[in-house]
Structures are given as C-alpha cells and as structure tokens.
C-alpha cells in the first residue's frame, strides 16, 4: 500500500520533470537579471557573464526569461523530491 503510493508519486514526478524539460528547451537562452536604476528597474539578459539590456518594449522576452527561472527552480525541487523518493 505505502510502496504503491510512493511509486505513483515517483512516476508523477518523473512525468512533471519531462514536461518541464520540454518547456525549458523552447525558451530563449540566458537568464533575467534586474538592476535598479535612478527611479526605475532595468532588465538584462545575461549569457555567459555578458549582459545585454532588454528594453521595456521587449517585455515578452523578459517574461519568457522569468518563466524560465521559475521552471528551473521547480525542476530543481522536483529532482530533489525524486532523489528522496529513491531512498525509500
């Protein structure tokens, strides 16, 4: 009974991990970095320690990079849960 629940949870986590990896492959390279200017915030796309400014008119790129960060942290959490379930 308990083993079956753990196995079901493990399989669910596996499917979520695969789904997130597919979504991450479709998103643009780099990561979103925010910096405070005089009275505003500026967005930057950081790729290999090179920052490029993202203008406010290109908000869609900033949203995609923010979503990528969210998915990356979710993926890391799910992989830790998967590792914990493997020990059971």
C-alpha positions in Angstrom: 0.0 0.0 0.0 2.6 2.6 1.0 5.0 1.3 -1.6 2.4 1.8 -4.3 1.8 5.4 -3.2 5.5 6.1 -3.3 5.7 4.5 -6.7 2.8 6.6 -8.0 4.3 9.8 -6.7 7.6 8.9 -8.2 6.0 8.4 -11.6 4.1 11.6 -11.3 7.3 13.5 -10.5 9.1 11.8 -13.5 6.3 13.0 -15.9 6.5 16.5 -14.5 10.2 16.6 -14.9 10.0 15.5 -18.5 7.3 18.1 -19.2 9.4 20.9 -17.6 12.5 19.9 -19.6 10.5 20.1 -22.8 9.3 23.6 -22.0 12.8 24.7 -21.0 14.1 23.6 -24.3 11.7 26.0 -26.1 12.7 29.1 -24.1 15.4 31.6 -25.1 19.0 31.3 -23.8 20.3 33.4 -20.9 18.8 34.4 -17.6 16.9 37.5 -16.4 18.8 40.0 -14.3 17.1 43.0 -12.8 19.0 46.1 -11.7 17.7 49.3 -10.1 18.4 52.5 -12.0 17.7 56.0 -10.8 13.9 55.6 -10.2 13.3 52.5 -12.3 14.2 48.9 -12.8 16.2 47.7 -15.8 16.1 44.2 -17.3 19.1 42.5 -18.6 19.6 39.2 -20.4 22.8 37.6 -19.0 24.5 35.0 -21.2 27.9 33.7 -20.1 28.6 36.8 -17.9 27.7 39.2 -20.7 24.7 41.4 -20.1 22.5 42.9 -22.7 19.8 45.4 -22.0 16.2 44.4 -22.6 14.1 47.4 -23.4 10.6 47.7 -22.0 9.2 47.3 -25.5 10.6 43.7 -25.5 8.6 42.7 -22.3 7.8 39.3 -23.8 11.5 38.3 -23.7 11.7 39.4 -20.1 8.6 37.4 -19.3 10.0 34.3 -21.0 13.2 34.6 -19.1 11.3 35.0 -15.8 9.2 31.9 -16.6 12.5 30.0 -17.4 13.8 30.9 -14.0 10.6 29.7 -12.4 10.7 26.4 -14.3 14.4 25.9 -13.4 13.7 26.3 -9.7 10.7 24.0 -9.9 12.8 21.4 -11.8 15.5 21.5 -9.1 12.9 21.0 -6.4 11.3 18.1 -8.2 14.6 16.4 -8.8 15.3 16.6 -5.0 12.0 15.1 -4.3 12.7 12.3 -6.8 16.0 11.6 -5.1 14.3 11.5 -1.7 11.7 9.0 -3.0 14.5 6.8 -4.5 15.9 6.4 -1.0 12.6 5.0 0.2 
